[in-house]
Amino acid sequence: MIYSPGLRTSTARSIARSAQQKIRTKTGMNVAMLLCPIETEIFRTPERMLQVIALSLDMQPELYKLKTRKREIVELRFIAAMFIRVHFPDVTLMQIANYFGGQDHSSIISGLTRANDLIYAGDQQFIDKYNTALAAVNVWLNKVSSIAA
């Protein structure tokens, strides 16, 4: 069953009221419950993922927007675009391009293709960066999931 935000809130309130009544009935104590939603989606955003990736590669997140063709910055964008496509499938190519300083969506397609080609060709330098970023993203996603639980 898919819950809308309004339905989830009313369901949570109903459960809280029921719990308050049971506590009052069994112990005679009046308790107040505070509903505080903590959802994964609040913490899990493409912007935060971009920060995690950049910092894991000892780079600054501001580098994504630079108009440069330096290999380390281009590869940073490649890796970030790959992870955004995997973990945020609703983010469009144009939105990804906007994260990278307003590039064109075709630049993102080209970057994704080049990144896959580098992995397929066995470029060890790129693969090491990719694996470092992958480990950092996995740790970040696990932390976000544990906060929401």
N, C-alpha and C positions, 0 to 999 in steps of 0.2 A: 504494500500500500504506500502510495506517495503522499506525504503530508505537505500541505501548504504551510507557510509560516504562521498564519492565523490559526490553523487547526492544531499545529504543534503547540502553540502557546496556550490555547484553551485546554488541550489535553494535559499539558504540564500543570496548569492551574488546578484542574480537576484532581489530578493525582496528589498535588500538594494539599488541597483541602481535605481530601480523604485521609491522608497521613496525619494532618493536624487533628482531625476528629478522633482517629484511633489512639493517638498519643494522649489526648485529653481524656478519653474514655478509660484507658488502661492505667494512666498515672495520675490523672487529675491536674496535670500541668498544661498551661496554655503556652503554645510555642508559635513563633512567627517564622514562616519560611520565606526566604528570598530566592526568587527565580533568577538565575544568572546564566544565560545561554553562553556556552563556550563551544563554538563549532570550528571544525577544521578549516572551513572555507575562509574564516576571518583571518587566519594566519597563513594560509596557503594561497599565495598570489604569485603571478609571474614576476612581478617586480622584486619580491623577496627572493625568489629562486635565482634571478639574475645576480643579486647581491651575493648569494651563497656561492654561485659558480665563480664569479670574479674573485672573491676573497679566497676561495680554495686554490686558485691558480696564482695567488699573490699579486693580484691586479686590482685596480680601483674600478668600481662599477661605472664611473663616469666615462671610462674608455669605450664603452659600447657605442656612444654617440659620436666619437671622433671620426672625421672623414679622412681615414688613412688606409693604406694598404699594407701596413707592417704585418708581417706574418703572425706575430703573437696576438695582435688585436683582432685580425681577421679570424684566426682560429678560435679566439674567445667567442666571437659572434657565432661562428659555425656551431660550436658546442652548445651555446645557450639556445640557439634556434632549435637544435635537435631536441633538447630537453623540454622546451616549451611545447613543441609539437606532440611529444609523448605524454607529458603530464597535464597539459591544458589543451585538449583537442578542440575546444570551442574558440580558442584564440585564433583569429584569422591571420593570414599572411601579411595583410596590411597592418594589423595591430602589432605583429612582431616587428615589421619594418619600422614602425613608429618608436618602438623601444630602442632601435638602433639608429636613431637620429633622422628618421623620415626617409629611409631608403624606399625603393620601389619593391612591390611584392615579388617581382621577377628576380630581384637580387637575392631575396630570401630563398626562393626555389633553387637558384644557382648555388647558393651557399650550402644548402642541405645536400644537394647533389655532390658538390665537391667534398663535403665532410664524409659522406658515405664512400666516395671514391678513395679518400685517404685511408679510411679504415680498411676497405677492401684490399687496397694496395699494400697494406702492412706498414704504413708510415709510423714507426715506433714512437717518434717524438709526439705526434698527434694522439696516438693511442694512449700514451702515458698521461697526457693532459686530460683526455676523455675519461680515463679510469679514475683519475684524481677527482675530477668534477662529479663523476658518478657516485663515488664513495661519499662525498660531501652532501650531495643531494639526497642520497638514501638516509644518511644520518639526520639531515634536516627534516625529511618527511616523517621519519620515525619519532622525532621530538614533537613535531606538530601533532601527530596522531596521539601521542601519549598525553599531551596537554588537553586535547579534546575529550579524552576518555574519562 
